[in-house]
Amino acid sequence: MHDPALWYFLIGALLLAVLLGNSLLQRLPLTPAMLYLGVGVVLGPAVLDWLRLDAHTDAALLERAAEIAVLVSLFTSGLKLRVPLSDSRWRLPLLLATVSMAITVGLIAVAAMTLLHMSLGAAILLGAILAPTDPVLASGVQVREAHDRDRLRFALTGEAGMNDGTAFPFVMLGLGLLGAGEYHGLAHWFAFEGLWKTFAGLLTGALCGSFVTRLVLRLRTEHRQAVGLDNFLALGLIALSYGLAELVHGWGFLAVFAAGVALRATERRSSGLLPMEKVRAAEEASARVAATDPHAAPAHMAGAVLSFNEQLDRICELTLVLLVGAMLSSHLHPAALWFAPLLFFVIRPFAIAPSVRRSLPFAEAALIGWFGIRGIGSLYYLAFALTHGLGGKEATVIASLTITTVAISIVAHGVSVDALMLRRARARAGAR
């Protein structure tokens, strides 16, 4: 379909349908992502053939689109975590994003080598692509707002925010072993790709987030300048932290997440002993007075930036899931019908067990095991690999497995999220 007018009509109709049908979706076992996926399938080659997209020939487009979506969502995830770094709640997401991430990559690689007969490099690459949980599609199980102290939601939000960065070293290892990237041995890989880039990314993001936030707050509260345009603040800080981290050879994804955490940490320290109800009121205020008041300004700024980012998140979710739906019919892989259940029901629960066994009761650990949602992060890593030398028959298998697994995850986790979280809420209320 090449008529721009028809595309404008379809996009407008879809956006308005989401708006008008939002209340209905909340009463049904459906998520917006499931709707977008279905629309993508209808627009794709399987039905109307109006939207034709290929993971191989359109890899550069997919990489840029998915990269933007992941960056916005990582920053949003960091903004939601209003907990001091010294708080014990950080321990669990940190373990999930490192220890459990490495175990997941290893188990997927073993399954790919033994069951799909992949080479070592391709198997590790597939593991790195499918291991990260998704910060874009997991809104139903993430921290709902910055003052949410739910340990389960905090763990899933923190894990999704970090493991899109901690998966990158394994992507580079897989590409290196395939001869599609630089590889100078395990010691160099661990020291440079693992330690240095992780440290540089986190430090760069933390410094950018802290410095920019303090500067804006000082200009607003002392000089009544730089007021408004919080959307520019959000986008500017995302781009600044990501670009600077990449320039110093750090992981930009981790930098953006760290920048969001740093902005929120600066707000929390600046708000001081302000009562929580006043912090919430300041976050939701829209008056110029709140933006420049020394007590209310930090929370007002953080709330405005978070609100803008959440709106961007929804647009990014719509765009990328629509593309997944359009690609699905031409990238279906029969092995995904058993590989995805293996990932969700065996590999993920086994991989998170060492991280959660001393932190959560069995029921909570089981929910973390189930809600390892795969999505836009996996799509980005797939596109990145395809634009950085991945080719041949194994590229076709990896692309098809990734896209099919993401689609299955959107449906399976989308159908179950509301029912399981409601059941958990009732169980907790009964226990009280």
N, C-alpha and C positions, 0 to 999 in steps of 0.2 A: 504494500500500500504506500503510495508516494504522495498522496494529496495532503498537504499540510493542514488544510481546513478540517479534514476529517480527524486528523490526529489531535488538533486542538479540541474538537468536540468530544472525542473519546477520553482524553485526559481530564477535561472539565467534568464530564459525566462521572468518571470514576472518583474524583476528589469529592464531588457533591454526594455521591452514593455512600462514601465512607462517612461523611458528616451526618447525613440523614439516617443511615443505618447503624450508627454507633450504639444507640440504646438497644436496638434489637440484637446486635452482636453480643452485648453484655449479658443477655438473657439466654443465649444459645451456647453450646459447647464448641464455639468457633472463635478464632482470633482473626484480627485484620490480616495477618500474614497469610492465613489460609485462603482468604478471599482474594488477595493479590495473586497468590499462586494459581488459583483457579482461573482468574482473568488472563494471566499470562499464558496458560495452557490453551485457552480459547483463542487468544490472539495469535498464537504460534502456529507452526506448520501442521499440528495435529487436527486443527479445526478450520479456522478462517485463513490461516497462512498470511496474516497481515504483518506479523513481527517475526522476522527470520534472523536468528542470531546463532553464531557458532563459537564455541569456547576457544577454538584454535585460531580461526581467521580474525576474530574480534577480541582477541586476548588483551590487546593494548587498551581498548575501550573499557573492557570489564575491569582491568586492573585499576584504572583511574577512578572509575565510578565506585568500585568496592573500597578503594583506599579512602576516598572522601567519607563514605558512610562509616567505615570503621573509626576514622579519626574523630568524627563528631560524636560517635557513641562512646568511645574511650574517655573523652573529655567529660561527657555527661556522667559516666560511671564514677569518675574521680570526684566530681562535684557532689555526688549524693552521699559520699562517705564522710560524714561529719563526726569522726572519731579520732582522738589523738593517736599518733603512731605508737605511743607507749601502751595503748590499750591491748589487752590480751586477745581481743576479737580479730586483730590483724594476723595472728598466727595461722589460723585455719586457711584463709584465702592464699596466704603466702605459700603454705605447703601444697595446696591444690595446684597452684600455678607453677610450681617447680618440681617437687617430688612426683606428684601424680601426673603432671604433664610428661615428664621423662618416661615414667612407666607406661603411660598410654601410647606414646610414640613407639616404644619398644615392643609392646604387645601387638599393635597394629602391624608393625614391620614383620614380626614373626608370623602372624596370620597371612600376610600378603606373600611372604616367601614360600610358606608351606602349602597354602591352599590355592594361591593364584600364580605361583611359580614366578614371582617377580625377582629381579636382581636386588642386591642389597641396597644400592643407592635409591632405586625406585621405591622399594619397600619403606625405607626411612622417610623418603619424601612424602609418600602417601600418609604415613603416620603423622608427620608434622602438619600436613594439610588438614587432616580430620581430627587431630587432638584438641585444638583450641575450642573452648565453649564460646558462645556467641553473645556479645554485648548489645547487639542490635535487636535480636528477636526474643531475648529473655526478659522482657519488661514485666511479664506476669509473675516472675519469681524473684525479681530484683528488688532492691530497696525502693520503696514507693516514694519517699521524700527524705530530705536530708536528716530529719529528726527520727527516722525509723531506726529502732535499736534491735530489730529482729536478727538474731544470730545467723539463722539459715539464710535469709535474704542478703545479709551483709557478706556472708561467705561466697555466695553465688555471684554477687555483684563484683566483689573484689577479685575473684578468680577470673571472671570474664574480662575484667579490666586489665589484668596483668598477663594472662596467658596468650593473648594475641601478640605480645612482645616476646615472651619467653619461648614461643614456638619458632621464632625466626632462626635461631642458631641451628635447629634441626633441619629447617628448610635448606639452609646453606650447606649443611653437611650432606644431605641427600643430593643436591645439585653438584657438589664437589665430587662425590663418589661416582656420579654419572658422567663426569667430565664436562659438565655444563657450567662450572664455576671454579674459582680458585680453591685449591685444597693442598695444604702443606703439612698434613699429618694431624693426628688427634690432639697432640699437645698444643699446637698452634691454634687449632680450631677452638679448643676449650678456653685457652687464655684470651684470644682475641674476640671470636664470635660470641663466646659464652660470658666471660667475666668482664672484659673491657667495654664491649658495646652495651651490655646491660647496665653497668655502673655509670657509663657516660650518659646513657639515655635518661636514667632516673635522676641523676644529678642535674643535668641540663634542664629537664622539665621542672624540677623542684625550684631551681634558681629563677627560671623565667616566670613561673607562676607566682612565686613570692615577691619578686621585684616588681613586676607589672601591677600586681594587686595593691601593694603598698603605695606605689607611685600614684595610681588612680585614686585611691582612698585619700591620700594626702592632698591631691589637687582638689578633690571634691569637698572635703571637710574644712580645709584651711583657706582655700582660694575660690571655692565655688566654681571651679572649672572642670572640664572633661565630664560634664553631666550629660546623661542620656547616651544614646547609641551603644547600649550594652551588647547589641548584636555584633558591632564592630570589635568590641572588647573580646568577645568569645572567639570570633573567627580569627582575629589578630593573634590572640594568645595560642590558639591551636597551630596556626601556620608558623608563628615565631618559634615555638618550642620544637615542633617537628623539623623545621628546616635547620635550626641550629644544631639539633642532635645529629641529624644526618651529616652536617658539615664536619662535626668532630668525630665522625664514625661511631655514633651511638645508635641504639635502636629508637627510631622516632616514635613508634607506637607507645613504648614505655614512657617516653618523654611527655607525650600528650596526656596520658593517664596521670603521670606525676604532677603535671601542671594543674590539672583539675583538682587533685588532692591538695596541692599547695594553696590554691585559691581558697578552697574551703577551710583549710587549716588557718590561714590568715584571717578569714572571716570569724572563725570560732574564737581565736585569741583576741581579736579586736572587739568582738561583742562582749567579751569579759563576762561579768556577772549579770548581764541583761537577762531577765526572766524569759523562759522558753516561749511563753505566749507572745511576748513582745518581739522576740526574734522572728516568730512566724508572721506576725503582723507587719513587721518591717520588710520581710521578704516579699510579701504580697502587695505592699504599698506601691502606688504609682506616682505619688506627688513628688515634685522637685524638692520639697522640704525633707522628705525621707532620704533622698539621695545625697543630701549634703549634711544631714544631722550627724554629729560625731558618734552618737550611740547607735543610730539606726542604719547609717550608710553601709557598713560592711554586710549586714544581712540583706539589705535591700539590693545591693549590687549582686551578691551571690544568687539571690532568688531570681533576679531578672535574667542573669546569664543562664541559669539552669532552665528557666522557662523557655527561653529562645532555643536552647540546644535540644530540649525535648521535642519542640516542634520540628526542628531539622531532622531529628531522629526518625520521626514518623514519615517524613517525605523520603528520606533515604531508604527506609524499610520498604515503602511502596515501590520505589524504583527498582531496587535490586531484586526483590522477590518476584516482581513482575518479569524481570529478565530471566530468572531461574525457571519460572513457569514456561516462558517461551522457548527455552533451550531444552526442556525436559524430554520432549518427545523424540528429539534427534540425538539425545545423549543417554537414553535409558540403557542400563546394564543389568542383565539378569542376575549377576553375582551380588548386586546390591540388595537383592531380596533376602539373602541370608547374611551378607556382610554387615548391613546396618543393624539387624537384631543382635548379631554377635558383638558389635561395638556398644550398643545401648545396654544390653542385658548381661554381658559377661565382662568385656574389657573395661568399660567405664566403672562399674561397681568394684571390680577387683583393683583397679588403679587408685581409686580414692580411699580404699580401706586403710592403708598406712597413715593417711593424713587425718582421718576423722575418728579413728577407733578410740582415742582418748579424749575427744572434744565434744562428741555429740552422742545422744542415745541412738539406738538402732533405727527407730522410725525416722528420725531426722537425717541420719546418715543415708538411709535408703532413698529419701527424697533427693538428696544431693547427688546420689548415684544415678537417679533417673533423669534429673534435669540437667544433663550435660548436653545442652541444645547446640546443634551444629548449624551454621548459617553463613553470614556474610564474610566473616573472617576466613573461613575455609575457601570461599569463592575467591577472595583476594589472593590467598597463597597459591591457589591453582593458577590464576591468571599471571601472577608473578613468575611462577615456575615456567609457564609456557612462553613468556616473553624473555626469559633468561636462559634459553637453550634446551628446555625439555622438549623432546620430540620422539618420533617413532611410535611403535605399537604400544609401548608402555604409557606414553603420553595420552593416547586414546583411552586406555583402560582407566588411568588415574582420573582423567576429566569426567568420564561417564560415571565412575564410582562416586566421585565427589558431588556432582550435581544431583544424582539420584539420592544419595544419602542425605543431602541437605533438604531435598523435597520431602523425603520420608520423615525427617526430624520435624519439619514445620507442621506436618499433619499429626504425627503421633504425639508430640509434646503439646501441640496446640489443643488437641482434643482433651488431653488429660489435665492440663494445668489448673483450670478453674476448679474442677472437681476435687483434685488432690489438695490444693491449697485451702479450699473451703473445709474439707474433712479435717485437715490439720488445725485450722482455726477453731473448729468445734471441739476437737479433742483437747486442745489447750484450755479452752473456756471451761470444759467439763472438769479438767484437772484442777483448775483454780477453785 
